[in-house]
Amino acid sequence: MIPTSAAEIARFRAAHDAMPDATRPEIDPGLLDSILDAAGRLADDVLAPLDGLADRQGCRVERGRVLTPDGYPSAWQAVADGGWLGLDLGEEYGGSDLPLPLKAMTMALFDRAGLAFNMACGATASASVLLAEHAPEHVAADWIPALIAGRRAATICISESDAGSDVGRMRTRAEPDGDHWRIHGTKQWISFGDHDLAPRIGHCLLARTGDAPGGRGLSLFLVPSTLDDGSPNGVSVIRIEDKLGLHGSPTCALSFDGSQAVLLGTPERGLPQLFTMISMMRLQVACQGLSAAARATEIAETYAAERRQGGDPTQPPVPIALHPDIRRQLAEMRSRTEILRAVVLQLAACMDRSPDDPDAAALAQFLLPLAKAHGAETGFDVTNAAIQVLGGAGYTRDWPLEQTLRDIRVAAIYEGTTGMQGIDFAERRLIRDPSGYDVFRKEATGPIAAAFGSLVADLRAAPAPRRLAAADAVLRAGWLAVAEWLGPRLPGDARQQLEDLDGQFTLYAGRARRALKG
Ligand SMILES: Cc1cc2nc3c(=O)[nH]c(=O)nc-3n(C[C@H](O)[C@H](O)[C@H](O)COP(=O)(O)OP(=O)(O)OC[C@H]3O[C@@H](n4cnc5c(N)ncnc54)[C@H](O)[C@@H]3O)c2cc1C
């Protein structure tokens, strides 16, 4: 029931080719083709058949351990054996050292086939990037090759019951103990916090080491689920959450009772250091949204071409795709999907070049909250729109759309809610550190970008409480400025929404200005 990856791969190739020379990653076209084709085969043959089954079966806890749906352990090994967990990592760790846009494309293909399953891959691959940057050399040399080979897995372990958006309120503590540390506390909502895919899990965990309030007293640790000799390390599963969607991704409450831990990087710099991993995971959320939107659009387009209703009652019914209202819905879905695809590739290219190119690094910071928030929203909205195109059929389990709608809903919540992305964008990216916006302004010279510039001036002149009230609308207006900038790269069938950018911008700019005036 899930369409194969073929059309989606063609869309990625076209989007890659449409990038300007200066942005497009350097990769041999033959290699690009063969990697996308191999990712497509794995997605179609291994991951897609598990997706619906995993949704129905879910995960369970038995004798204190989480068991994942049938087929997950062998799918995990297939992903690892294919080298997909180390695509962008250095060859010294056993990775392939390929550009991040290519990884984003393959991640989106895997998400499209199995969003819940791929949560495990995303966290593990992102943890390797973090460890390469911040772990002591011997720890990186021990863990990264094992993560790439799938012998170990990893989590991002931040949230607690009283520390969600407000990370600085976390209570989990780390105490020094000889040449390592011990962790005491409880974490909540940890995706794949425990499972049966790999025998050892490394938790990339934030804990309090100092008395400084808020995020300043937090340090970053690697906490293995077992010690080197295989004995337990005081990490236990309290429960898994009973959720709306993502049933194939166990969301764990974990307790840490004196668990041995390795400090990563510098004490009390934990939160800024963890942004290496958070940025990768926010890019992944954008990929998740793209995958949901792309799959939903393709299903709706195919269905609308085949389903017959309406027309002259004396003649056979016509395909619903011929009705102007359905055409409008499909065109809008296609536009929103392709705008997101262009932004995801642009963001990944900027992140890839960040270490050597300060402008690219700054632009990545500007684009990240936009891509995370709009990836999540586009994924949900376009899936919802596809259900409408399918009518009653879309509401049933005969089609995968109802599952996707449930699965993708959380993308606007985890890795920082849409509300928090809005605040990050307005307060940090447009006011405190506008270097990325300055790069964007040089590149984006259209009328929406200019109108956005005058909204930014109004934002900067307003008092803080009003800026916070306007942040969400500013984020949405900023997205439209980015859509205008990347519009020339969109394929012909995705241009419809570009014609209406003006109208949408007026709506959000008006909403933002009303909030700024109070
Ligand atoms: C399925 C799932 C998987 C997850 N996986 C992980 C994981 O692997 N690792 C991990 O560490 N965490 C994970 N999380 C946790 C997730 O990151 C948090 O749920 C998220 O950050 C929001 O925190 P919260 O749920 O406590 O909501 P709250 O912080 O209580 O927010 C509730 C609402 O208030 C708003 N709000 C909060 N503070 C402010 C403010 N200052 N200004 C304006 N609005 C505000 C928010 O935008 C939101 O709309 C996961 C969550 C889920 C549901």
The ligand as a Gaussian input file, in Angstrom:
#p B3LYP/6-31G(d) Opt

LIG

0 1
 C        7.052000      10.553000      21.285000
 C        8.048000      11.434000      21.977000
 C        9.391000      11.148000      21.863000
 C       10.330000      11.928000      22.543000
 N       11.658000      11.602000      22.479000
 C       12.559000      12.249000      23.271000
 C       13.908000      11.821000      23.348000
 O       14.327000      10.871000      22.669000
 N       14.743000      12.465000      24.201000
 C       14.331000      13.511000      24.980000
 O       15.132000      14.051000      25.736000
 N       13.044000      13.964000      24.919000
 C       12.154000      13.357000      24.081000
 N       10.845000      13.785000      24.026000
 C       10.427000      14.907000      24.855000
 C       10.115000      16.161000      24.049000
 O       11.304000      16.747000      23.593000
 C        9.278000      17.092000      24.946000
 O        8.006000      16.505000      25.042000
 C        9.196000      18.497000      24.382000
 O       10.428000      19.148000      24.480000
 C        8.135000      19.345000      25.105000
 O        8.259000      19.250000      26.488000
 P        6.976000      18.914000      27.374000
 O        6.328000      17.709000      26.804000
 O        7.389000      18.867000      28.787000
 O        5.995000      20.117000      27.139000
 P        6.032000      21.524000      27.913000
 O        7.412000      22.050000      27.976000
 O        5.262000      21.389000      29.170000
 O        5.227000      22.440000      26.889000
 C        3.802000      22.449000      26.819000
 C        3.387000      23.611000      25.915000
 O        3.821000      24.854000      26.505000
 C        4.626000      25.569000      25.577000
 N        5.697000      26.251000      26.320000
 C        6.530000      25.722000      27.236000
 N        7.385000      26.637000      27.675000
 C        7.115000      27.782000      27.031000
 C        7.677000      29.099000      27.029000
 N        8.725000      29.433000      27.793000
 N        7.123000      30.028000      26.197000
 C        6.091000      29.706000      25.406000
 N        5.527000      28.481000      25.355000
 C        6.034000      27.536000      26.150000
 C        5.171000      24.547000      24.595000
 O        5.466000      25.123000      23.320000
 C        4.021000      23.541000      24.522000
 O        3.096000      23.929000      23.558000
 C        9.899000      13.034000      23.317000
 C        8.534000      13.341000      23.407000
 C        7.614000      12.546000      22.760000
 C        6.154000      12.877000      22.901000

